[in-house]
């Protein structure tokens, strides 16, 4: 029996020995004959062409199976999905390692586990089409059938590339980038090199360092990137499981941007959470790439936190310096692709101080401190015009909607002659090309300015309207005009009234030059400079007496101004200032269209003054260069009569200069008194037609 079984045992043993010998020979040769079958297998399973270099090159394929799967190829070419023309990857001197325990766990429809991939050179071309499909996703050709794909993606545990090139084209995001990348090992002794990873306890993978240039929404984009979470860049499943830790520094349009944070799920719905620093020559430059309508401003810097959940951008701006302004805010921006119509900005704008001059370039006024701005201002004044004539960018008002609450501690008006607004509250709305400042509440000089301002950019030219209500403004605090020697203010009291104007045009100057409406103002509990009033009336005797005795505030019985505006021409229907001593009346007009003045002021004393020339004072010229003069004929008549009588009797020369008062003026004072009697707030006058 033993003799019979020996040949039967020798044959299997011989077969095993032959198999081992064949395996050893094939292992020593690197399984070169397997190159073509492996190419066909991977091409079928990955649904795209896979090649290992030139078929005539004996070194193109080298495989070892004794310690896992170790593959070394001279070239690894991976094409685009079926029907595509783009190349996904093209590597040189590529080495790949896979562990058997990982391969045994591979299930149908899962990701192919790759323990390590290294290459001397690797070129990637990542493309996402308008339909959202990307050439780096696998198995899409069979997604709509019951037959699940063999392999859906590739998972990497380690990746090293010495010289890398990448092209990234994302049609839905309107993003294109081209750049280079490489991997840098952590230096011995650094915290990164000594700290084990959370998963395996192994040393952390090398850091990816890259730089790229391209465009985002048509604006130039330049970025430098550094990250240690490499897998999220190339593995869709890893991108969902872990964040891409990154540090980036670059430019977007005309703005500079630095970020330090994390990216999530960049393959399906990219999201971001990062600290950022943004700087540029103007806020307009920061809004251009995102399609956000922002004003033209001086250079700015801002710091804060930026988040994006794949749909909405959220910004927590903790510190923004725009010129001399110090602002902050919380905003949410929804792109047009998400809203289905126009993009939308919502949030709250706050801060310590907003300088009005820092927003001046938006309406055509110069920003403060810039030599070019000072030259432009001087040139404008030399032309005799001061109203801003910069054309509005009306198309920008139609590309997005906005709903922003404004909560400013202080609005700096930029001149020491006017008190600043503290605080300012308003509701900014931009809807369908109509920009409105609703619920305006400005507190200054112990009073309030409230109302609404709107600019309708749907039409060309644009239509503008405003309704403002003034109440309780202390003129002596608002007009900060200090006088020498502690003299009382030129004018004091509480100012109330309304301003209702409407116009059309494509600039501030055009709108004001075509405006129609009214202005009603009233001064209560007021006073004026006694000396100033006497000088305005050319009452030499009383002015000399006040000068010698010292100026003192003269109580105002009544102060009323009713101004009509027609096609930019402002005319006083009623303008009186009544005091116990005199009555001041103003007539004439001022053109907002031509920026010309022609006003006449008449002061009528109520008492007898021994030396009063009583000639009207005229203010003419342009807004930029007003000229003050007196009317010659009344003055010549009085002085001539005085000179003729002086030939008879020197004392008689004083008779024409004596002013007994004005009966008509007393009637106007009575009207003024009736309008304001018992109305300390000015409400009755405001409603007066």
JODABEL-V428320 format. One record per pair of residues at least 12 apart in sequence whose C-alpha atoms are under 7 Angstrom apart, sorted by the first residue. I is the first residue (numbers start at 1). J is the second residue. Records with the same first field share a line. If there is no record, write none. Layout:
# JODABEL-V428320
I=J + J
This chain:
# JODABEL-V428320
27=64
30=62 + 63 + 64
31=62 + 63
32=61 + 62
35=61
39=51
45=150 + 151
46=138 + 139 + 151
47=81 + 82 + 139
48=78 + 79 + 80 + 81 + 82
49=78 + 79
50=77 + 78 + 79
51=76 + 77 + 78
52=73 + 74 + 75 + 76 + 77
53=74 + 75 + 76
59=74
60=73 + 74 + 75
61=73 + 74
68=98 + 99 + 100
69=97 + 98 + 99
70=96 + 97 + 98
71=95 + 96 + 97
72=94 + 95 + 96
73=93 + 94 + 95
74=92 + 93 + 94
75=91 + 92 + 93 + 94
76=90 + 91 + 92 + 94
77=89 + 90 + 91
78=90
80=135
81=135
87=125
88=124 + 125 + 126 + 135 + 136
89=122 + 123 + 124 + 125
90=122 + 123 + 124
91=119 + 121 + 122 + 123
92=119 + 120 + 121 + 122
93=119 + 120
94=118 + 119 + 120
95=117 + 118 + 119
96=116 + 117 + 118
97=114 + 115 + 116 + 117
98=113 + 114 + 115 + 116
99=115
108=149 + 150 + 151
109=148 + 149 + 150 + 151 + 152
110=151 + 152
111=151 + 152 + 153 + 154 + 155
112=151 + 153 + 154 + 155
113=154 + 155 + 156
114=155 + 156 + 157
115=156 + 157 + 158
116=156 + 157 + 158 + 159
117=158 + 159 + 160
118=159 + 160 + 161
119=160 + 161 + 162
120=161 + 162 + 163
121=161 + 162 + 163 + 164
122=161 + 163 + 164 + 165
123=164 + 165 + 166
124=165 + 166 + 167
125=166 + 167 + 168
126=167 + 168 + 169
127=168 + 169 + 170
128=169 + 170 + 171
129=170 + 171
130=171 + 172
132=172
137=153
138=152 + 153
139=151 + 152
154=235
155=235
156=231 + 235
158=205
160=183
161=182 + 183
162=182 + 183
163=181 + 182
164=180 + 181 + 182
165=179 + 180 + 181
166=178 + 179 + 180
167=179
174=216 + 217
175=215 + 216 + 217
176=214 + 215 + 216
177=212 + 213 + 214 + 215
178=212 + 213 + 214
179=211 + 212 + 213
180=210 + 211 + 212
181=208 + 209 + 210 + 211
182=208 + 209 + 210
183=206 + 207 + 208 + 209
184=206 + 207 + 208
185=206 + 207
186=206
192=204
205=228
206=228
207=226 + 227 + 228
208=226 + 227 + 228 + 230
209=225 + 226 + 227
210=224 + 225 + 226
211=223 + 224 + 225
212=224
216=289
217=289 + 290
219=252 + 253 + 289
220=252 + 253
221=251 + 252 + 253
222=250 + 251 + 252
223=248 + 249 + 250 + 251
224=248 + 249 + 250
225=246 + 247 + 248 + 249
226=246 + 247 + 248
227=244 + 245 + 246 + 247
228=245
229=243 + 244 + 245
232=244
236=267
239=264 + 265 + 266
240=264 + 265
243=262 + 263 + 264
244=262 + 263 + 264
245=261 + 262 + 263
246=260 + 261 + 262
247=259 + 260 + 261
248=260
253=285 + 289
254=280 + 285
255=278 + 279 + 280 + 285 + 286
256=278 + 279 + 280
257=277 + 278 + 279
258=276 + 277 + 278
259=274 + 275 + 276 + 277
260=274 + 275 + 276
261=273 + 274 + 275
262=274
269=310
270=310
271=308 + 309 + 310
272=307 + 308 + 309
273=306 + 307 + 308
274=305 + 306 + 307
275=304 + 305 + 306
276=303 + 304 + 305 + 306
277=302 + 303 + 304
278=301 + 302 + 303
279=300 + 301 + 302
280=299 + 300 + 301
281=298 + 299 + 300
282=296 + 297 + 298 + 299 + 300
283=295 + 296 + 297 + 300
284=296
292=400
293=396 + 397
295=359 + 362
296=359 + 361 + 362
297=358 + 359 + 361 + 362
298=322 + 323 + 358 + 367
299=322 + 323
300=321 + 322 + 323
301=320 + 321 + 322
302=317 + 319 + 320 + 321
303=317 + 318 + 319 + 320
304=316 + 317 + 318 + 319
305=317
311=334 + 338
312=332 + 333 + 334
313=332 + 333 + 334
314=331 + 332 + 333
315=330 + 331 + 332
316=329 + 330 + 331
317=329 + 330
322=358
323=358
324=355
325=353 + 354 + 355
326=351 + 352 + 353 + 354
327=350 + 351 + 352 + 353
328=349 + 350 + 351
329=348 + 349 + 350
330=347 + 348 + 349
331=345 + 346 + 347 + 348
332=345 + 346 + 347
333=345 + 346
342=399 + 400 + 401
343=399 + 400 + 401
344=400 + 401 + 402
345=401 + 402 + 403
346=402 + 403 + 404
347=403 + 404 + 405
348=404 + 405 + 406
349=404 + 405 + 406 + 407
350=406 + 407 + 408
351=408 + 409
352=408 + 409 + 410
353=408 + 409 + 410 + 411 + 412
354=410 + 411 + 412
355=411 + 412 + 413 + 414
356=411 + 412 + 413 + 414
357=414
363=388 + 390 + 508
364=388 + 389 + 390
365=388
381=624
384=622 + 624 + 625
385=595 + 623 + 624
386=623 + 624
387=508 + 509
388=508 + 509
389=507 + 508 + 509
390=507
391=506 + 507
392=506 + 507
394=457
397=433 + 457
398=432 + 433
401=430 + 431 + 432
402=429 + 430 + 431
403=428 + 429 + 430
404=427 + 428 + 429
405=426 + 427 + 428
406=425 + 426 + 427
407=424 + 425 + 426
408=423 + 424 + 425
409=422 + 423 + 424
410=422 + 423 + 424
411=424
416=480
417=479 + 480 + 481
418=478 + 479 + 480
419=444 + 445 + 477 + 478 + 479 + 480
420=444
421=442 + 443 + 444
422=443 + 444
423=442 + 443
424=441 + 442 + 443
425=440 + 441 + 442
426=438 + 439 + 440 + 441
427=439
433=456 + 457 + 458
434=455 + 456 + 457 + 458
435=454 + 455 + 456
436=453 + 454 + 455
437=452 + 453 + 454
438=451 + 452 + 453
439=451 + 452
440=452
444=473
445=473 + 474 + 477 + 478
446=472 + 473 + 474
447=471 + 472 + 473 + 474
448=470 + 471 + 472 + 473
449=468 + 469 + 470 + 471
450=468 + 469 + 470
451=467 + 468 + 469
452=466 + 467 + 468
453=465 + 466 + 467
454=466
461=504 + 505 + 506
462=504 + 505 + 506
463=503 + 504 + 505
464=502 + 503 + 504 + 511
465=501 + 502 + 503
466=500 + 501 + 502
467=499 + 500 + 501
468=498 + 499 + 500
469=497 + 498 + 499
470=496 + 497 + 498
471=495 + 496 + 497 + 681
472=494 + 495 + 496
473=494 + 495 + 496
474=492 + 493 + 494 + 495
475=491 + 492 + 493 + 494 + 495
476=489 + 491 + 492 + 493
487=551
488=529 + 552 + 553
489=529
490=528 + 529
491=527 + 528 + 529
492=526 + 527 + 528
493=523 + 524 + 525 + 526 + 527
494=523 + 524 + 525 + 526
495=521 + 522 + 523 + 524
496=521 + 522 + 523 + 681 + 682
497=520 + 521 + 522 + 682 + 686
498=519 + 520 + 521 + 686
499=518 + 519 + 520
500=517 + 518 + 519
501=515 + 516 + 517 + 518
502=515 + 516 + 517
503=515 + 516
512=568 + 592 + 593
513=567 + 568 + 592 + 593
514=567 + 568 + 593
515=565 + 566 + 567 + 568
516=565 + 566 + 567 + 568
517=564 + 565 + 566
518=563 + 564 + 565
519=562 + 563 + 564
520=561 + 562 + 563 + 686
521=560 + 561 + 562
522=559 + 560 + 561 + 682
523=558 + 559 + 560
524=558 + 559 + 680
525=556
526=555 + 556
527=553 + 554 + 555 + 556
528=553 + 554 + 555 + 556
529=551 + 552 + 553 + 554
530=551 + 552 + 553 + 554
531=543 + 546 + 547 + 551
536=603
537=602 + 603 + 604 + 614
538=612 + 613 + 614
539=611 + 612 + 613 + 614
540=611 + 612
541=609 + 610 + 611 + 612
542=609
554=579
555=579
556=578 + 579
557=578 + 579
558=577 + 578 + 672 + 673 + 676
559=576 + 577 + 578
560=575 + 576 + 577 + 672
561=574 + 575 + 576
562=574 + 575
568=591 + 592 + 593
569=589 + 590 + 591 + 592
570=589 + 590 + 591
571=588 + 589 + 590
572=587 + 588 + 589
578=669
581=605 + 606 + 607
582=603 + 604 + 605 + 606
583=603 + 604 + 605 + 665
584=601 + 602 + 603 + 604
585=601 + 602 + 603
586=599 + 600 + 601 + 602
587=599 + 600 + 601
588=600
595=622 + 623
596=621 + 622 + 623
597=619 + 620 + 621 + 622 + 623
598=619 + 620
599=618 + 619 + 620
600=616 + 617 + 618 + 619
601=616 + 617 + 618
602=616 + 617
604=661 + 662 + 665
605=661
606=661 + 662
607=660 + 661
608=658 + 659 + 660 + 661
609=658 + 659
610=654 + 657 + 658
611=654 + 657 + 658
612=657 + 658 + 659
613=635 + 638 + 657
615=630 + 631 + 634 + 635
616=630 + 631
617=629 + 630 + 631
618=630 + 631
638=656 + 657
641=656
642=654 + 656
